[in-house]
Amino acid sequence: MLDIVIIYFIGKYYFKLSETFNKSRWGFAILGIAAYYIGAIIFGVLLGVISTLMDWNFDWDNKLFLTIISMPFGLAFTTLLYYILKKQWGKETPEVKDEIEDIGASNE
């Protein structure tokens, strides 16, 4: 249930970001959700490798435990991608120059 709420808000923020910069709204909303799952999967694989090497005994059948422990890493990955896209798209936005005020002004 908690994942559904998180997915909703991730999609909503990516939708608004892409709408602000005139990009594909639904495409980037889906990208944000995919970024959340990719971050969680990467952390899960790293946790699995480290637990095997360190001989930790985790209860891998407890899905609630795995969801709660991987959630911050999925959110961090999503947030990182959000700010990277926002910064990149902010650079691409052309500056609107008010040229009406410059009519009749000398070029000196």
Buried (B, 14 or more C-beta within 10 A) or exposed (E): EEEEEBBEEBBEBBBEBBEEBEBEBEEBBBBBBEBBBBBBBBBBEEBEEEEEEEEEEEEEEEEEEBBEBBBEBBBEBBBEBBEEBEEEBEEEEEEEEEEEEEEEEEEE
